[in-house]
């Protein structure tokens, strides 16, 4: 998403904006690129830049590319200390090009098994099916991505007690409640600031302070007043500011809570902190 030459600028702007730690999402454009974020995390160490951790995972849109070799590579990446989570994994019935639900479910379960072996939290990508394109609705019929995610997580993940994140949460209050029950944290991206997102805001208000997180979803979903531009870590503070106001707290309080939540969810991070 950023050229290698842009990375130093992105990282120093983040540090200047007050972002001290980044979890870089390692999905790339498919399994062949899922190691990139981890390599950046492993090779970045400077007091002038944020501390970077990474995830690795195969996004549901790439589920058709999940084979034994890809899963073996993911197992290797997931075991490395700087890799603190497996994801984005999950289900997405939003686009007609997305793989059949059975293929997506198999890829999702296989990756939860890898995460279970290393006992690292999972990052769930799930776009609600109500908003799917008309062609996708025809293809996927009555299948509901969120219902299917919750069912699979309930069976294959929640009993472990390792937890995870509902990333870029865009569901309802009820879906947030059920995710919390399964041990998940709810992470809000820049779309919470968009005027039409009243449902997301309702959910964002009700998530307990010890379960909320903020993120960019960069390069997408830049918060207002940067909507439509390429998103980057520095802009996350606008989402945090907005969320703090929405919840009737100061930005400093929210930052303290989200930092505390992040550290609680990722205990393996403290061990490799430097
Ligand atoms: Zn996602």
Boltz pocket constraint, residues with backbone or C-beta under 6 A from the ligand:
constraints:
  - pocket:
      binder: B
      contacts: [[A, 88], [A, 124], [A, 125], [A, 126], [A, 167], [A, 168]]
      max_distance: 6.0
